[in-house]
Amino acid sequence: MQIKLERIYTKPADHSGYRLLVDRLWPRGISKVNAALDDWNKAIAPSNDLRKWFNHDVAKYPEFRRRYLAELAANPATTDFLNTLKQHAIVIFLFGAKDEQHNQAVVLKEYVEKQNNA
């Protein structure tokens, strides 16, 4: 499986995969039609407490990453999420964060790739 990351605020560049929004909140100003997504999985996103604590502060990213990985490992929805992804050759994680290198989609991609290689 190949996992790609795409910011939901950019015009959909790639329709060749399973397009999945991985944010807990729906992105402001994006219509569901224009999002061109196949699914929205709120349950796999960081908890509200973790999301609010992180607040996209790059200095907090290493600790955010550690906490989010722990949440994923303990989340009962993770197994079903991973099984759903296995049904697709290409998966595109959509996210709303402005910072394309320090966000939950990056951590989630890392987690899924590690699980697939285990």
C-alpha positions in Angstrom: 0.0 0.0 0.0 1.2 3.5 -0.9 0.2 6.3 1.4 0.2 9.9 0.2 -0.5 13.1 2.2 -2.5 16.0 0.8 -3.7 19.2 2.3 -7.5 19.4 1.9 -7.4 23.1 1.1 -5.4 22.5 -2.1 -7.3 21.6 -5.3 -7.5 17.8 -5.3 -4.3 16.8 -7.1 -4.8 13.0 -7.0 -8.0 11.1 -7.4 -6.2 7.8 -8.0 -6.5 6.6 -4.4 -8.8 6.2 -1.4 -9.2 9.8 -0.2 -9.6 9.9 3.6 -10.0 12.9 5.8 -8.0 12.2 9.0 -9.0 15.3 11.0 -11.4 15.3 14.0 -13.0 18.5 12.9 -14.4 19.3 9.4 -12.2 21.9 7.7 -13.6 25.4 7.6 -14.8 26.6 4.2 -14.6 23.2 2.5 -17.8 21.8 1.1 -18.2 18.0 1.2 -18.6 18.0 -2.6 -15.4 19.9 -3.2 -13.5 17.8 -0.7 -13.7 14.9 -3.1 -13.2 12.4 -0.4 -14.2 8.8 0.0 -14.4 8.7 3.8 -13.9 10.7 7.0 -12.5 8.9 10.0 -12.8 11.1 13.0 -12.2 8.2 15.4 -8.6 7.8 14.3 -7.7 11.5 14.7 -5.9 12.8 17.8 -8.2 13.2 20.9 -9.7 16.7 21.4 -7.5 17.2 24.5 -4.3 16.3 22.5 -5.3 18.4 19.5 -6.0 21.4 21.7 -2.8 20.9 23.7 -0.7 20.7 20.5 -2.3 23.7 18.8 0.1 23.2 15.8 3.1 24.4 17.9 6.2 23.0 16.2 8.1 23.0 19.5 5.5 20.6 20.9 5.6 18.3 17.9 8.0 15.6 19.3 5.8 15.2 22.4 2.6 15.4 20.3 4.0 12.6 18.1 4.8 10.5 21.1 1.3 11.0 22.6 -0.6 10.5 19.4 1.3 7.2 18.7 0.3 6.1 22.2 -3.3 7.0 21.4 -3.3 5.1 18.2 -1.9 2.0 19.9 -4.7 2.2 22.6 -7.5 3.2 20.2 -10.1 0.4 19.7 -10.9 1.9 16.2 -7.3 1.4 15.0 -7.6 -2.2 14.0 -10.7 -1.6 11.8 -9.0 1.5 10.4 -5.9 -0.6 9.4 -8.1 -3.3 7.9 -10.0 -0.8 5.8 -6.7 0.7 4.4 -5.5 -2.8 3.4 -8.3 -2.9 0.8 -6.7 -0.1 -1.2 -3.4 0.1 -3.1 -3.2 3.8 -2.8 -4.4 5.8 0.2 -4.4 9.6 0.5 -4.6 11.1 4.0 -6.3 14.5 3.8 -5.6 17.0 6.5 -6.3 20.7 7.2 -3.1 21.8 8.9 -1.1 24.6 7.3 2.2 23.0 8.4 2.6 20.0 6.0 5.5 18.5 8.0 4.2 18.7 11.6 0.7 17.4 11.8 -1.3 14.3 12.7 -1.4 12.9 9.1 2.4 12.7 9.1 2.3 10.7 12.3 -0.5 8.5 11.2 1.3 7.7 7.9 4.4 6.7 9.9 2.3 4.6 12.2 0.4 2.8 9.4 3.6 2.1 7.5 5.3 0.7 10.6 2.2 -1.6 11.2 2.3 -2.8 7.6 6.0 -3.7 7.8 5.7 -5.4 11.2 
